[in-house]
Amino acid sequence: MWKAYQKILKEYQKISLAEERRLIAKAQKGSEKCLEEIVLRHIGFVIFRIRRKVFPEHLKRFGEDLLSDSLPILYQKIQSYDLEYRDRRGRAKPVKFVSYIWKRIDGHIIDSLKKELAKDKKAKFEEALYADDRDE
């Protein structure tokens, strides 16, 4: 299922915090190349979170959709990432991008699964309802 992403994962591995912040700064200033690179470097993290949160039966069915639906979140979070973040005492505190995005990605995974499973449940109910009508 994830074979299509193996090449990307090998080519775009983890980078240092300093390099990550440099790329994000350039992306925020309009560099499409840096924006794409940050997204590509974090696809592995998104896959990891999907595998961690989703039951295998749902992973087979919804995994790739969850991944593709997560990509716009990465783009949004790159733009909102605060390069000047400071802790409560006012000290500069650089944060890895994965630390910044993980809760949002997890929330998206859970919300999307709830929505899809609710659709399934409704479809099964309607199918059973109409099957009863046909039997009469």
C-alpha positions in Angstrom: 0.0 0.0 0.0 2.8 2.5 0.9 5.2 1.3 -1.8 4.6 4.4 -3.9 6.0 6.4 -1.1 9.2 4.4 -0.4 11.2 6.3 -3.0 10.2 9.6 -1.4 11.0 8.3 2.1 14.5 7.3 1.1 15.2 10.5 -0.8 13.8 12.9 1.8 15.0 11.7 5.2 15.0 13.5 8.5 17.1 16.7 8.7 18.5 18.8 11.6 16.3 21.3 13.4 18.5 24.1 12.0 18.1 22.9 8.4 14.4 22.4 8.9 14.0 26.0 10.3 16.0 27.4 7.4 13.7 25.6 4.8 10.6 26.7 6.7 11.8 30.4 6.7 12.4 30.3 3.0 9.0 28.6 2.4 7.3 31.2 4.4 8.9 33.9 2.2 7.6 32.2 -0.9 10.0 29.5 -2.0 8.0 26.8 -3.6 11.0 24.5 -3.7 11.5 24.7 0.1 7.8 24.4 0.7 7.7 21.2 -1.3 10.8 19.8 0.4 9.4 20.3 3.9 6.2 18.5 2.9 8.1 15.7 1.3 10.4 15.3 4.3 7.3 14.9 6.6 5.3 12.4 4.6 7.1 9.7 6.5 5.9 11.2 9.8 2.3 11.4 8.6 2.5 7.7 7.5 3.9 6.8 10.9 1.0 8.6 12.7 -1.6 7.0 10.4 -0.2 3.6 11.0 0.0 4.3 14.8 -3.6 5.5 15.0 -5.6 3.4 12.6 -6.6 -0.2 13.0 -5.2 -2.5 10.2 -8.6 -3.1 8.6 -9.3 0.6 8.4 -5.7 1.3 7.3 -6.1 -0.8 4.2 -9.4 0.9 3.3 -8.7 4.5 4.2 -4.9 4.8 4.6 -4.0 6.5 1.3 -7.0 8.8 1.5 -5.9 9.9 5.0 -2.4 10.5 3.8 -3.5 12.6 0.8 -6.0 14.5 2.9 -3.2 15.3 5.4 -1.0 17.0 2.9 -2.9 20.3 2.8 -2.5 20.4 6.6 1.2 20.3 6.2 1.1 23.2 3.8 -1.1 25.2 6.2 1.1 24.4 9.2 4.3 25.5 7.4 2.8 28.9 6.9 1.6 29.2 10.5 4.8 27.8 12.1 6.3 30.4 14.4 10.1 30.7 13.9 10.2 33.2 16.8 8.5 31.0 19.3 9.4 31.7 22.9 8.6 29.8 26.1 6.6 31.4 29.0 9.8 33.0 30.3 10.5 34.7 27.0 13.4 32.4 26.0 13.7 31.3 22.4 12.6 27.8 22.1 12.9 26.2 18.6 10.4 23.4 18.1 10.7 20.6 15.6 8.1 20.7 12.9 6.8 17.2 13.8 6.2 18.4 17.4 4.2 21.3 15.9 2.0 19.2 13.6 1.5 15.9 15.4 -1.7 16.8 17.3 -3.3 18.3 14.3 -2.4 15.3 12.1 -3.7 12.9 14.8 -6.9 14.9 15.1 -7.4 14.9 11.4 -7.0 11.1 11.3 -9.5 10.6 14.0 -12.0 13.0 12.6 -11.8 11.6 9.1 -12.2 8.0 10.3 -15.2 9.0 12.4 -16.8 10.7 9.4 -16.0 7.7 7.0 -17.3 5.1 9.5 -20.5 7.1 10.1 -21.1 7.2 6.3 -20.6 3.4 6.2 -23.0 2.9 9.1 -25.6 5.2 7.5 -25.2 3.4 4.1 -25.6 0.0 5.8 -28.7 1.1 7.7 -30.2 2.6 4.5 -29.4 -0.6 2.6 -31.1 -2.7 5.3 -34.1 -0.4 5.3 -34.6 -0.5 1.6 -34.0 -4.3 1.6 -36.9 -4.6 4.1 -39.1 -2.5 1.8 -38.3 -4.7 -1.2 -39.2 -7.8 0.8 -42.7 -6.6 1.5 
